[in-house]
């Protein structure tokens, strides 16, 4: 091993607006809007705190420095 990840790692690519039809884009936006209206989601602080708990990289200390638990 040369200091890399010891397994295959792929990062999913989210769809871009150019790759979506108008119907697909509108459905995605409607879903997000409905989730926001119903309160189904996380605040930015809670979302990044959740990410930091799941990702034990250097980001965790940045979140703690900003007062997020």
C-alpha positions in Angstrom: 0.0 0.0 0.0 1.3 3.5 -0.8 -0.7 5.5 1.8 -4.0 5.4 -0.1 -7.4 4.0 0.7 -7.1 0.2 0.9 -10.3 -0.4 -1.0 -12.1 1.0 -4.0 -13.7 4.4 -3.3 -16.2 6.0 -5.5 -18.0 9.3 -4.9 -21.5 9.5 -6.4 -22.1 12.4 -8.8 -25.3 14.2 -8.1 -27.3 15.1 -11.2 -26.7 18.5 -12.8 -29.4 20.7 -14.0 -28.2 20.2 -17.6 -28.6 16.5 -17.3 -32.2 16.6 -16.0 -35.4 17.0 -18.0 -37.7 19.8 -16.9 -40.0 17.2 -15.4 -37.2 15.6 -13.4 -35.9 19.0 -12.2 -39.4 20.1 -11.2 -40.1 16.9 -9.3 -36.8 17.2 -7.4 -37.5 20.8 -6.5 -41.1 20.0 -5.5 -39.9 17.2 -3.2 -37.4 19.5 -1.5 -40.0 22.3 -1.1 -42.5 19.8 0.4 -39.9 18.6 2.8 -39.0 22.1 3.9 -42.7 23.1 4.4 -43.3 20.0 6.5 -40.2 20.5 8.6 -38.7 17.3 7.4 -35.0 18.0 7.5 -32.1 19.3 9.6 -30.8 22.7 10.3 -27.4 23.4 8.8 -25.7 23.1 12.2 -27.3 19.7 12.9 -26.5 18.4 9.4 -22.8 19.3 9.7 -22.7 17.9 13.2 -24.1 14.6 12.0 -21.6 14.6 9.1 -18.8 15.2 11.6 -19.9 12.3 13.8 -19.9 10.0 10.8 -16.6 11.3 9.4 -13.7 11.2 11.8 -11.5 13.4 9.7 -10.1 16.9 10.4 -13.5 18.4 9.8 -14.7 17.3 13.2 -12.4 19.7 15.0 -13.6 22.6 12.8 -17.3 21.9 13.7 -16.4 21.7 17.4 -14.5 25.0 17.2 -17.7 26.6 15.8 -19.7 25.5 18.9 -21.7 22.7 17.1 -22.2 19.5 19.0 
